Amino acid sequence: MVSVVLDNVAADIPRSEILASYPSLKPEDIEAALEYAAELVREGSIDLPAELTA
């Protein structure tokens, strides 16, 4: 469900619409998904190949 929430947020769908589309979600679930994604990005950094960084 985290990926669904993130896809909707990335698509600029208003949070109220996300919550209406998924009645089991609460506003804090959206925040939790964003916090989880931020943590993954912080912890999951990798070095890009040289040809991609030029």
C-alpha atoms as an extended CHARMM CRD file, in Angstrom:
* protein
*
        54  EXT
         1         1  MET       CA              0.0000000000        0.0000000000        0.0000000000  PROA      1               0.0000000000
         2         2  VAL       CA              2.9800000000        2.3140000000        0.5200000000  PROA      2               0.0000000000
         3         3  SER       CA              3.7180000000        2.3020000000       -3.2010000000  PROA      3               0.0000000000
         4         4  VAL       CA              0.0780000000        3.1270000000       -4.0050000000  PROA      4               0.0000000000
         5         5  VAL       CA              0.1450000000        6.0980000000       -1.6540000000  PROA      5               0.0000000000
         6         6  LEU       CA              3.4730000000        7.3050000000       -3.0480000000  PROA      6               0.0000000000
         7         7  ASP       CA              2.2860000000        6.9200000000       -6.6420000000  PROA      7               0.0000000000
         8         8  ASN       CA             -0.7790000000        9.0210000000       -5.8450000000  PROA      8               0.0000000000
         9         9  VAL       CA              1.2300000000       11.6930000000       -4.0400000000  PROA      9               0.0000000000
        10        10  ALA       CA              3.7300000000       11.7790000000       -6.9290000000  PROA      10              0.0000000000
        11        11  ALA       CA              0.8260000000       12.1950000000       -9.3600000000  PROA      11              0.0000000000
        12        12  ASP       CA             -0.1610000000       15.3020000000       -7.3690000000  PROA      12              0.0000000000
        13        13  ILE       CA             -3.4870000000       13.7990000000       -6.3450000000  PROA      13              0.0000000000
        14        14  PRO       CA             -4.8720000000       15.7400000000       -3.3750000000  PROA      14              0.0000000000
        15        15  ARG       CA             -4.6420000000       13.9050000000       -0.0840000000  PROA      15              0.0000000000
        16        16  SER       CA             -8.3890000000       14.2510000000        0.3870000000  PROA      16              0.0000000000
        17        17  GLU       CA             -8.9360000000       12.3850000000       -2.8830000000  PROA      17              0.0000000000
        18        18  ILE       CA             -6.4470000000        9.6590000000       -1.8920000000  PROA      18              0.0000000000
        19        19  LEU       CA             -8.2650000000        9.2190000000        1.4030000000  PROA      19              0.0000000000
        20        20  ALA       CA            -11.6330000000        9.0870000000       -0.3750000000  PROA      20              0.0000000000
        21        21  SER       CA            -10.3360000000        6.4730000000       -2.8190000000  PROA      21              0.0000000000
        22        22  TYR       CA             -8.9220000000        4.2820000000       -0.0550000000  PROA      22              0.0000000000
        23        23  PRO       CA            -11.3150000000        4.4680000000        2.9030000000  PROA      23              0.0000000000
        24        24  SER       CA             -9.1020000000        2.2820000000        5.1110000000  PROA      24              0.0000000000
        25        25  LEU       CA             -6.3710000000        4.9580000000        5.0020000000  PROA      25              0.0000000000
        26        26  LYS       CA             -6.0460000000        7.6930000000        7.5670000000  PROA      26              0.0000000000
        27        27  PRO       CA             -4.1730000000       10.9880000000        7.0910000000  PROA      27              0.0000000000
        28        28  GLU       CA             -1.3420000000        9.7050000000        9.2820000000  PROA      28              0.0000000000
        29        29  ASP       CA             -0.9370000000        6.7220000000        6.9260000000  PROA      29              0.0000000000
        30        30  ILE       CA              0.0060000000        9.0890000000        4.1140000000  PROA      30              0.0000000000
        31        31  GLU       CA              2.5390000000       10.7910000000        6.3750000000  PROA      31              0.0000000000
        32        32  ALA       CA              3.9320000000        7.4080000000        7.4100000000  PROA      32              0.0000000000
        33        33  ALA       CA              4.3580000000        6.3640000000        3.7710000000  PROA      33              0.0000000000
        34        34  LEU       CA              6.2470000000        9.5740000000        3.0020000000  PROA      34              0.0000000000
        35        35  GLU       CA              8.4510000000        9.1690000000        6.0720000000  PROA      35              0.0000000000
        36        36  TYR       CA              9.1810000000        5.5620000000        5.1290000000  PROA      36              0.0000000000
        37        37  ALA       CA             10.1390000000        6.5540000000        1.5810000000  PROA      37              0.0000000000
        38        38  ALA       CA             12.4120000000        9.3060000000        2.8970000000  PROA      38              0.0000000000
        39        39  GLU       CA             14.1320000000        6.8300000000        5.1940000000  PROA      39              0.0000000000
        40        40  LEU       CA             14.6600000000        4.3720000000        2.3390000000  PROA      40              0.0000000000
        41        41  VAL       CA             16.2370000000        7.0710000000        0.2040000000  PROA      41              0.0000000000
        42        42  ARG       CA             18.4940000000        8.2080000000        3.0380000000  PROA      42              0.0000000000
        43        43  GLU       CA             19.6700000000        4.6960000000        3.8050000000  PROA      43              0.0000000000
        44        44  GLY       CA             19.6890000000        3.3250000000        0.2730000000  PROA      44              0.0000000000
        45        45  SER       CA             22.1410000000        5.5920000000       -1.4780000000  PROA      45              0.0000000000
        46        46  ILE       CA             24.3700000000        4.0700000000       -4.1460000000  PROA      46              0.0000000000
        47        47  ASP       CA             27.1620000000        5.3410000000       -6.3630000000  PROA      47              0.0000000000
        48        48  LEU       CA             26.1450000000        5.8820000000       -9.9710000000  PROA      48              0.0000000000
        49        49  PRO       CA             28.3510000000        4.6430000000      -12.7860000000  PROA      49              0.0000000000
        50        50  ALA       CA             30.6610000000        7.3530000000      -14.1430000000  PROA      50              0.0000000000
        51        51  GLU       CA             28.8180000000        7.5160000000      -17.4860000000  PROA      51              0.0000000000
        52        52  LEU       CA             25.6190000000        8.4810000000      -15.6870000000  PROA      52              0.0000000000
        53        53  THR       CA             27.1770000000       11.2350000000      -13.5850000000  PROA      53              0.0000000000
        54        54  ALA       CA             28.8930000000       13.1100000000      -16.4100000000  PROA      54              0.0000000000
